[in-house]
């Protein structure tokens, strides 16, 4: 029971690992929302600030409008210029935006115009929990703090029926906003979770548990970023898959592919290893000496041959300042085909010798 409550309060009903998976989606959504809302708020508050020079009834709000306009514009600039590259800024911007909008609504509704029913703050109580994504615990804490501050200021600046109505409205709409925010946030987060799973399926080879062709093509432009000095490409082709499928069945062929994939992951890791075809694999290795790569490749080949499987391999390594991904991959592929040709030539010679 306590585990379920914890998952609900801190992870919107997901487990910790799943919640971490959608963290980037939540950050992107909040960053886009902060930029849009702060930009719109800057324009609207600027219009209200201008109106204070022409409408007597809102002159007392001029300072509040000017402050809100400047702060909203600052948040807009930060979200546009810095938040995309520095994701840790996003949540502080969310809290800063909430502080500005809630505080703006509280001051307008209590300090500068205590004789009127509060509208802006009540709207914020319903609006903000719905547009920003956060866990239920923080949503509740943030709403509760601002409602308490608002009610205290109401008792200080308001009287009579307006005081009673505003206090009741703040509590009622605060609860409504909190419930709506939690429900909509959970729907958004679960939607992101489903998207994560779909992306994982679309970029992950289910048989070998490796990155697939789709992942390879989507990652090609980013792969050079992993290397500072050099980047190696190792092209691997499994020999005899077609023959094994024909003689012993596809299950045997699948077992061979899984075994080869396991050896690749053991010696070269998973992040930059891809199954790009039925019997083809590509591995990228950044900043590693040729001798070490050759040793690891030889060990991998020996492990594969111990299981009575065979692979053709080709390796190329290029300094990053001369790097061309197409040239690197093509060179490794050509060497792999040369190795494959030699393998079948040697096998044909062995068969002739056996016959003789």
Order of alpha helices (4+ residues) and beta strands (2+ residues): alpha-alpha-alpha-alpha-alpha-alpha-alpha-alpha-beta-beta-alpha-beta-alpha-alpha-beta-beta-alpha-beta-alpha
